[in-house]
C-alpha cells in the first residue's frame, strides 16, 4: 500500500467532523509537525557537532563511539524531554537493537528512495502521518538521512574503509550491515513517534 493511499481513510474520517474540530485538529497537527522538525534539526545538529569534534580529536575510530554511545543518549534525552520516541533507523542496519525500522518506517524509507530517484534532495525530504495503532493514535514523522562523502569512512565499501576503523566497527557491531553505501544514497531517517491520545 502506498503512503498516499494510507492517508485517504484518515482524511475521509476527518471530513465527517465538524469544521471547527477539523481546523483545531489540523492546527494541532501542524504545530506538532513543526515541533518534530525543530527537534530533528536540534538532534542532528548536536550529533553532527559531537561527531566533528571526535573526528578532529581522534579520527574516525574515535567517532565510532559517538554513534554507538552518544547518539542513543542524545535521542533518549530528547525523547524523555518531549515524551516521544526519537530514534535513527537505517536502510541497512549497524545496530539491530536500535536501528531496525518498523513497518511504517520501512514504508517511508521506500518512499524516500523513490523520491530521491525522482530528484528530491535529502535535506528537505520528510514525511508525517497520523496513524492508528492498537495502543492509540500517533503522529509519525521521519526526516531522511543521505550519505555524504564524510560518511564513507565508516559506511562505504568495506575495501575502502581503513583497517583500524573496520576493526573497531566489527568489534562494536558484530551484526553490522551498514556498509557499501555511495555518496548520495539514502542511508536512513530520524524517526519520531508522538502519542496523540
N, C-alpha and C positions, 0 to 999 in steps of 0.2 A: 504494500500500500504506500503510495507517495505521501509525503508530508502534507502537501496541499490538500489531498483528499481527507486526511485526518482532521483538518481544520473545519470541514464542512459541517459535521454534526454539532460541535460547539457553537459555530456561528448560527446554525439553524435554530438551536435551542435559545440562543441569545435573542433571536428575532421574536420569540414568544414573550419575552419580558417587557414590562412597561418601559417606555423610553427613558424615564428618569433613572431607573435601576440600571439600564444598559449603559447610559452615559457615565454614571458613577463607577460602574464596574470597569468600563473601558479606561476611564481616567486612572483608576487604581492600578490597573494592569500596566498602563503606560508609565506610571511612576515607579512601579516595581521593576520594569524592564530598564528604565534609566538608572535605577539604583544597581541593578545587576551589571550593567555596562560599566558603571563607575567602579564597582567593586572588582570586576575583572581587570580593569585598567590598573587599579592600585595593586592588585595581586601580581600582575605581570611586571609592573614597574619595580616592585620590591624584589621579586625573584630575579629579574634581569640585573638589577643593581648588585645583588649578592653574588650572582654568577660572574659578573665582570670583575668584581673585587677579588674573588678567589682565583679567577683566571690570571689576573695580573700578579697576585701574590705567589701562587703556587702552580700555575699552569693547569691544563685540563684534568690532570689526575686529581688535583685538589678540588676542582669544580664538581666532580662526581658526587662528593659529599653534600653539595648544595642541593642537587636533585634528589639524592637519597634521603637526606635528613631534614634539610631546611625547607624544601618545597612543601612536604606534607605538614610540617609545623606551621608554616605561613597559612596554608589552606585551612588547617584546623583552627587557627586563631581567628581568621576571618569568618569561618563557619560558626564558631561559638559567639562571636560578636553579633552576627546577623541572625542567628537561629536558622541558618540554611545549611545545605550540604554543598560544599565547594570543593571541586577536585579537578585534576587533569586526567584526561583519557587519551589513549593513543590508537592510531590505526594499526600499529604493531607495538606490542606492549613490552616495556622493560621490566616493570614490577607488576605481576599479575594480581597481586593483592590490592593494589591501589589504582592501577591504570586501565583495567579492563572495562570497556564501555558496556553499559546495559543495553537493552533492546532499543530504547529511544535514542540513546547516544549513538549507537551503531547506525541507525537510520539517518540521523543528522549528519554523521561523518560521510555516509554515502552521498547525501545531498550536497555537502560541501565539496566533495571531489568532483561531482558533476558541474557545480557552479564554477569551480576553478578551471575545469576543462573548457568552459564557455568563456573564460577570460576574466572572471571576477577576482579581485585581489583579496588576499587573506586579511589584510589589515582592517578591512571594513566588513568582512564576512561574519555574520552572526545569524542566529535563529532563535525565536522564542515561541512558546506554545503553552496553552493551559491544558493540562491532562487530568483525566480522572483515573485514579488508581484505587485498589481495594482499601488502602489506608487513608484516602481523601483526595482533595483537589490540590494540584501543584502548578506553579509556574515553572516551566523548564526553560533554561536559557543556555546557549552554547556559543562560544566565540572560537573561531578557527585559529589553529596554530600552524603556520607554514614552516618549511625548512629553510633557514638562512644559511649562508656559507659557513658561519662560525659553528653551526650545529653539527657539521660533518665530522669534526674531530672526535665526536662521541657517537654519532648516528649515521655516519657514511658507510661505505663499503668496508667490510672487515679488513680487507687487504690494505686499505688506506688509513685505517685508524692506527696511531702509533702503538707499538707493542706494550709500553707501560700502561697506557690508557686502556687497551683491550684487556690486559691482565686485571686491572682494577675493576673494570666493568664485570668481567667474568666472576671475580670473587664476590662482588657486591650483589650481582644479579645472576644467579646460576640459570635462570629460565629466560634470559634476555632474548627478545625478538626485535628490538627497536634499532636495527641496523639496516644498512642497504638503502638509505634514503638518498635522494638527489636534491639539489637546490631547487626550490620552488614546489616541492611535493608536499601534500598535506601530511602533517605529522600527527595531528590530534586536535584536541579542543580543551578549553577551560569550560567546565560544566557546572551549572548552578541549579539547584533544586530548592524552590521556596514553597513551604506549605501555605495554602490559601485559606484553609478552614481552621 
